[in-house]
Amino acid sequence: MNIAMNPVSATTQTAPAIEARSLNLTLGGKTLLDDFSLSLASGELTALLGPNGAGKSSLLKVLSGEADGGGTIHFFGQDRETYAPAMLARHLGVLPQHSNLTFAFTAREVVELGSLPLQLTKKDTQALATETMSRVDVLSLQDRLYPTLSGGEKQRVHLARVLTQLSHAGEQCILMLDEPTSALDLAHQHRTLQVARELARSGAAVIVVIHDLNLAAQYADRLVIINQGKVQADGTPWQALTPEIIQRVYGWPVHVSKHPTQDFPVVIPAG
């Protein structure tokens, strides 16, 4: 069972995957989103960057409906509020930073939870779970109890669950990843972002919250840097990751140079 998304048709997919306008969010007296607007296209991997507390995770929560930021949010030209929950679950997948799951499910059972909106047969569910677990390198963990897994293993199991959930999204697919590499080793950091980029190449709109500027530069098509509730930079890695922008947003001097073998910027702290 192939879970790759179908390429987006220019004739059927004219509206942005996500169109958010005039979002506002204040928590604990701190403004996280200030009349914030953002448009995201299908077929593109967008990295959301910014200092701690800049509002990156909060933005994902507002976009997905977990938090109320007012304004308007449309998915594929349709008001998000008009989607039936079961239909939305087939087209929108969210990987949070942390999971509160404490039940003694096996890793495979957690992944198979992603098939609930799809109404598949048991056989098809098992085949799909096997494929998605293989894709993110957790098939060897399938019989392990979820609470016994390491933080990084749990992250990858939940990524497989979200991939299972979105396997029937077709041309209308949105994947939101909140710091998906935070607990991963080097190889799995890159594999996770490779999977995210593959989904974008096959037509999904992918938005990733990430702190590592160099990983973002290597894998993302577009970088959106936010701070104090507003967009500070929005463009390609070369456009967004300049020493001036990084100094202004993060308050730290850096050098930016070209990767020795690939065409993306490498950020090196100068202080």
ABEGO torsion letter per residue (X at the ends): XBABBBBBBAAABABBABBBBGBBBBBGGBBABBGBBBBBBBGBBBBBBEBBGAGAAAAAAAAAGABBAEEBBBBGGBBAAABBAAAAAAABBBBBABBABABBBBAAAAAAAAAAAAGBBAAAAAAAAAAAAAAAGAAAAAABBAAABBAAAAAAAAAAAAAAAAAAAEABBBBBBBGAAAABBAAAAAAAAAAAAAAAAAGBBBBBBBABAAAAAAABABBBBBBGGBBABBEBAAAABBAAAAAAAAGBBBBBBBBAABBBBBBBBAX
